[in-house]
Amino acid sequence: MVQLLTNPGPPPPSPNLADAETRDRLTPAAVDGVVKLAEIWRLTSAETCALLGDVSERTWFRMKKGDWTGTLSQDVLTRVSAIVGLFKGLRLLFSEPLCDEWIRLPNKGPLYRGRRPLDVMIEGGIPMMIEVRRHIDALRGGL
């Protein structure tokens, strides 16, 4: 039987990260994702905390152990979204091991100027995380 594809309509709206219930609902998956991502990218605790913004190393250690029961802030969830999107884009663009090493490699592109994408994102915060993600999306033809 042939099934016709129909226009699914507009994408669902982004979650309202200003809403406490939404943040509470998204936090467990976000924490699990960042724990796995930090392991795959071989991030130090300091690098992970810097990417997440306002997460202390003590809190990060509790998150990794599964002993943390808090709710991530809107800022941290936005950062998680950016780096998870970047991770996905890198997986679609490059094969292993480059997809997992790319953020740690010096890059001569104008966005990075010889620095590692990881350092650029840590120094530039959310705006630069989004720019790095857009760069990868553009390379794979997504923008």
N, C-alpha and C positions, 0 to 999 in steps of 0.2 A: 504494500500500500504506500503510495506517495503522499507525503505530508507537505502541504504548502507552508512556507514560512511567511508569517505575517509581520507587519511592522509592529514591534512591541510597544511603540509609543515612547514618550520621553523617559529618560532614566529616573529611577526613584530619587526623591530629594535627599540631599546629604543629611546625615543625622544632626540634630540640634545639640551641639556639644556644650551649649550654655545651660542645657537642662540637666539637673543633677541626676534624675532617674536614667536618662540616656547614658551619661558618663558612667554611672554605677553598672549599667547593663554591659557596656562595652569594655570596661576595665579588665575583667579576667582574660578575655581573648587578647587584648592589647598586651598585657603583661606576658602571657604565654608566647605571643609572637616575638616580642622583643627579647625574651630570654633565648629563644631558639636562634633568632637573627644574630644576637651578640656572639653566640657560640659559633655559628657558621662563618661570620665575618672575623672571628677571633679578636673581638674588641676587649680591651682591658676594662676593668670596672670604671676607671676614670673616664675613658672614652665614651662608654655607654652613658654614664651619668651626664657628661657634657652634652651628648646628643639629646638626651631627654630633657635637659634644661634644669628644672628645679627638683630633681631626684637626688637625694644624698646617697653616698656609698653605703651607708648603713641600711637605708631603705632598699637599695638595689640588692644587697646581700639577702635581705628578707624576701624580696620578690623572687630571687633565684631559688631559694629554698622552699617557696610556696607558703611562707609564714606571714605574708603581708595581706591584710584584708582591707586596705584603704580604697579610695576612689581616685583615679587619675584626674588631674585638672584638664581643662579645655586646652591649655597650651601643650601639655604633655601628649594628649591624645592627637593633637594636630601634628606634632613631631613624629609620633608613631605612624600615623597615616602616611606622612611624607617618606619615611625611610622604608616602610613596608612596600609602598608603591615603587620606590627606587629598586628595592630588592627584586620585585616581580619584573620590572623592566630590564634589569641586568640579566635575569634568568632567560628572558625572551630574546635578548640581543646577543649574548655571549654564551659559549659553551663553558663547561667546567674545565679547569679551575678558575679561568679568568673572571667568570661572573661573580665569584666569591672573593677574588683578590683585588678587583678593580678599584674599590674605594681606598685601598691601602697603597696603590701605585702612584708615583708622581705623574702628573698629567700636564702636557705642554699646551693644552688648549687655552684660549683666552679667558675662560671662566676660572681656570685653576692656576695659570701662570707658573707652572713647574711644581705646584704643591699637590698634596694628596687630596682627592675629593673629601675624604673623611675630615681632614683639617679645615678645609674650606667650609664644610657644613657646621663644624663645631664653632668656628669663629663667626660665621654669618648667621647662625640661628635659623629660625623658620624660613625667612626669605631666601636664604641661600640653599636650604634643603629643598625648597620647591624649585629653585632654579636648576639644581643638579638633577632633580627628577625630570624636569622639563627637557633638559639636555638629553638625557637617556631616551625619553619618549620620542624626541625629535629624531634621534639617530635611528631608531627602529621604525620611523615613519608614522608615529602615533600622533604627531601634531603638525 
